[in-house]
Amino acid sequence: VQRARPLLNRLGLSLFFLPAYAPELNEVEAVFGVIKSYELPERSYATLPELMTAVRRAFRRYRRRLNRRR
């Protein structure tokens, strides 16, 4: 990557070094925070299909919550 930087810069691409953990720089972290805290409060599921169903429902509820704000 270091060797490719000059070529990438000439092509108009810039690389930024980020800290190993920087949730404030990742917009999806805010969404996942709401999902985990409010929309998906239960923390254990007996099967993977039950977990997947719960996650899908949580995202649907989150989407509805966003749509109500508009």
C-alpha positions in Angstrom: 0.0 0.0 0.0 2.8 2.4 0.9 4.4 1.9 -2.6 1.0 2.3 -4.3 0.2 5.7 -2.6 1.9 8.0 -5.2 0.0 6.3 -8.1 -3.2 6.3 -6.1 -2.8 10.0 -5.4 -2.2 10.8 -9.1 -5.5 8.9 -9.8 -7.3 11.1 -7.3 -7.5 8.5 -4.5 -6.4 9.4 -1.0 -5.7 7.0 1.8 -6.4 8.0 5.4 -5.0 6.2 8.4 -7.6 5.6 11.0 -7.1 4.4 14.6 -7.6 0.7 15.2 -11.0 1.4 16.8 -12.8 4.6 16.0 -16.6 4.0 16.1 -17.3 7.7 15.9 -15.8 7.6 12.4 -18.0 4.8 11.2 -21.6 5.9 10.5 -23.0 2.4 10.8 -22.0 2.2 14.5 -24.8 4.6 15.4 -27.3 2.4 13.6 -26.0 -0.8 15.3 -26.1 1.0 18.7 -29.8 1.7 18.3 -30.5 -1.8 17.0 -28.6 -3.5 19.9 -29.9 -1.2 22.6 -33.5 -0.8 21.6 -34.7 -3.0 18.8 -32.9 -6.2 19.7 -32.9 -6.3 23.5 -32.9 -10.1 23.9 -29.4 -11.4 23.8 -29.7 -15.2 23.3 -31.5 -17.4 20.8 -31.8 -21.1 20.6 -31.1 -21.4 16.9 -29.5 -19.4 14.1 -32.9 -19.0 12.3 -34.4 -17.5 15.4 -31.5 -15.0 15.6 -31.8 -14.1 12.0 -35.6 -13.6 12.3 -35.0 -11.3 15.3 -32.3 -9.3 13.5 -34.6 -8.8 10.4 -37.4 -7.7 12.7 -35.2 -5.3 14.5 -34.0 -3.6 11.3 -37.6 -3.4 10.1 -38.6 -1.6 13.4 -35.6 0.7 13.0 -36.5 1.5 9.5 -40.1 2.3 10.5 -38.8 4.5 13.3 -36.7 6.5 10.8 -39.6 6.8 8.4 -41.8 8.3 11.2 -39.2 11.0 11.8 -39.4 12.2 8.2 
